[in-house]
Amino acid sequence: MPFINRRSAFSVTRIISSISLAVLFTSVSISSASANENFASCTAALEKEAIQQGVSQQTIDAIFPSLVHQDNVIKYDRSQPEFVQTFPGYFSKRVTEWRTNKGKEMYAKHKTLLHKLSDEYGVPPHYLLAFWGLETNFGNYKGKMPVLDSLATLACDKRRSTYFTKEFLVAVKLFEREKLEREEMVGSWAGAMGHTQFMPSAYTHYAIDGDGDGQINLWASEEDALSSAANFLASLGWDAGFRWGREITLPENFDYRLSGYKNRQSLSEWNALGVMRADGSELGNADTSAYVIVPAGHEGPAFIAYKNFRVIMRWNNSEFYAIAVGVLADKITGASGIKATLPDLPAYSRKDIIALQSKLNTLGFDVGKPDGIIGPATREGIRNYQIANSMIADGFPGLDVMSALDVTLDKHS
């Protein structure tokens, strides 16, 4: 897509000075040319806002004349995966021997710093390494999209303009504050940056200078990245001295209606119900609050999650991610990983899940608008259907559920 020369965009600033950002963001692009003009007008307004927020003219000149609309960013933002990610598929691709061994290597490299951070922030070394490994393969892949361009593109797109306008302006201030180079500011299409993939607001509030060079650079400095991750997790509420959770075995008569975050109980209560560690030993008696997770249904592995599990989910709101962080952290310390066999689950398409949701709604098990996403409402609807039909109520869309609901699976499944 061709783009208006930014010199002409500066003249646009005066023309639109009385027009609010909200109006600009709601304009509809009906052609390549109009989309281009909209981006120029929008970034001119963003420039004005940056100046009002105290950004120097030197920084303005370094950034705004060369902002480029990233067409692919909009495509990524609108795209939805064709298939629904299953836990076995997710886990096997992320908790690998390579990441485990690389984590051990990085522990040896940063041992002194990691233990210093653990003493100061309460986050053990192996967790910091697990986050680092999952986010960027220990810095081997930090993204390739130009962050400032990506954020400006999303700020000028009406779908989430308020959020990304804020993140873009924060990124501009970071560029100035840390004396960064535009060329090094690359990351994900949504603007996550550096070894730890911080969004600009997280970078601003939680990133710290770990190597003492007077600059916080999450791309170039592993020490800055690890220190910032420790500070961030502590700020999110990491409870020093506690695990993330652990793999467990459930008794044969376990009532799966007791699984899930809403059904938190003390370890003593779970112990009394016959829930055991994966190695067969007792959970023990303690008042620690915990809940049971069965991410692949009753035929897959089971886990018990503690407070720090929810802290991990505040970094990335996914139970799959939190389990992967926990297990990878354990493996870096020498643990063997998951003992249970990961079930061979079908690769459901989004069409399959939409069909499932529609059937549940039709039968009175309300899961909300069918969207192809297996969220809490869908799991609850499945569980209620299973209870009503004397099935194991694990809230998981197994083939037995699909068959009972007469869902014809997409031919690609």
Secondary structure, 3 states (H helix, E strand, C coil): CCCCCHHHHHHHHHHCCCCCHHHHHCCCCCCHHHHHHHHHHHHHHHHHHHHHCCCCHHHHHHHHHHCCCCHHHHHHHHCCCCECCCHHHHHHHHCCHHHHHHHHHHHHHHHHHHHHHHHHHCCCHHHHHHHHHHHHCCCCCCCCEEHHHHHHHHHCCHHHHHHHHHHHHHHHHHHHHCCCCHHHCEECCCCCECCCCECHHHHHHHCCCCCCCCCCCCCCCHHHHHHHHHHHHHHHCCCCCCCCEEEEECCCCCCHHHCCHHHCEEHHHHHHCCCEECCCCECCCCCCEEEEECCCCCCCCEEEECHHHHHHHHHCCCHHHHHHHHHHHHHHCCCCCCCCCCCCCCCCEHHHHHHHHHHHHHCCCCCCCCCCCCCHHHHHHHHHHHHHCCCCCCCCCCHHHHHHCCCCCCCCC
